[in-house]
Amino acid sequence: MNTNWTCVALASIVVSLCAWERPQQPTAPPATAPAAAEPNVGVRFEGFLPGSHDEKLQGEFAVDFRIYLSPQGGDAIWSESQRVKVVDGRMDVVLGAVKPIPMSIHEATFKFLGAAVGGAREVYPRFTIVNTVFVSLEEALRPPSEARPIAARRTGAAAGELYAAPGAKIAAHTETACTWKQALVAARKAGADLPDYQDWYAVLAHCTKDEITERSGHYEWVLPWVYDTASHGDYNRLFRGRFQGCDYMDLSPGNAYVYRCASPAEGESKKSETPIKK
């Protein structure tokens, strides 16, 4: 065996090994902050059991709720089923307690609710979902009609998390105009919430003429609610609009309207790090 060739071969192997570099491990991407969770908010539906105006109706009923982006036709973009309690023909439920409603739906300009009781066909027409209140001065100063008693108020932990507590204290002053989502986030960050439409109108009934004048002629943001002409006749004269009391483009959550904060009712609280400013 040729010793010289053996030495040359070994030297070549050593040089190759010395020149070889271990491949670098791929660098992990920089950590990113988790995306902020979207606020969870329900839609209140207080009124007659869909398809019935019988004030003597009592009991529990299975109701399928579906949200659409059109007043008729099209596919539902959200749905859930609930057993609702009906007293004197009326119910009071918070949609989204079973299946959360995505923020993208809340931010849609056109939102309609379909409801089917006991597996029957959906009631027609669909109901309009809104997130505003509106007052005209002339109508707001009329003597208030006798208020219909609320038979079944929203209750339970799920309802409390999704929707302002009944009887919440409504701030007297308005906050800066912004979009509906910005108003919702700001109110909850302050340890409060946007008002419930019934609480908002209840406060209006006790305002002075000057205060009513200040609130009249414009929209304000509130928590989402289902508008039903048959159930909300007292509000229909205060709520401007064309179809079922609503002027769709005016109700777009992308508009900038003022809002008021609603402090939780006594004994209830919202999860927050910052107390509401007095």
BELSUL-V92523 format. One record per backbone hydrogen bond with DSSP energy under -1.0 kcal/mol. CO is the residue of the C=O (numbers start at 1). NH is the residue of the N-H. E is the energy in kcal/mol with one decimal. If there is no record, write none. Layout:
co = <CO/CO>
nh = <NH/NH>
e = <E/E>
This chain:
co = <2/3/4/5/6/7/8/9/10/11/12/13/14/15/16/43/44/45/47/49/54/57/59/61/62/63/64/65/66/67/68/78/80/82/84/86/87/89/90/91/93/94/95/102/102/103/105/111/112/113/114/115/116/117/127/128/130/131/133/135/136/137/139/156/157/158/159/162/165/169/178/179/180/181/182/183/184/185/186/187/188/193/195/196/197/198/199/200/201/203/204/208/209/210/211/212/220/224/225/227/228/232/235/235/243/246/246/247/248/249/252/253/257/258/259/261/263/265>
nh = <6/7/8/9/10/11/12/13/14/15/16/17/18/19/20/95/226/93/91/52/57/89/86/84/118/82/116/80/114/77/112/67/65/63/61/59/90/49/87/47/45/97/43/105/106/107/108/129/68/127/66/123/64/120/113/227/225/222/220/217/140/141/142/160/161/162/163/42/168/263/257/183/184/185/186/187/188/189/190/192/191/262/223/200/201/202/203/204/205/206/207/212/213/214/215/216/133/44/130/128/232/236/238/239/246/242/243/251/251/252/255/180/178/221/175/171/169/268>
e = <-1.7/-2.2/-2.2/-2.4/-2.3/-2.3/-2.1/-2.0/-2.2/-2.4/-2.3/-2.5/-2.4/-2.1/-1.3/-3.2/-2.6/-2.0/-3.1/-2.4/-1.5/-2.7/-3.3/-3.0/-3.5/-2.4/-2.2/-2.1/-3.7/-2.9/-2.6/-2.5/-3.1/-3.1/-2.3/-1.7/-1.9/-2.0/-2.5/-1.9/-2.8/-1.1/-1.7/-1.2/-1.3/-2.1/-1.4/-2.3/-3.1/-2.7/-2.6/-2.9/-3.0/-1.7/-3.1/-3.2/-2.9/-2.1/-1.7/-4.2/-2.6/-1.5/-1.2/-2.2/-2.2/-1.8/-2.3/-1.3/-1.3/-2.9/-2.2/-2.1/-2.5/-2.6/-2.5/-2.5/-2.2/-2.2/-1.4/-2.4/-1.5/-2.9/-2.8/-2.5/-2.4/-2.2/-2.0/-1.8/-1.6/-1.5/-1.8/-2.6/-2.3/-1.8/-1.7/-1.3/-1.7/-2.1/-2.8/-1.2/-2.6/-1.6/-1.2/-1.6/-1.3/-1.2/-1.4/-1.1/-1.0/-1.1/-2.2/-1.8/-2.0/-2.2/-3.2/-2.9/-1.4/-2.3>
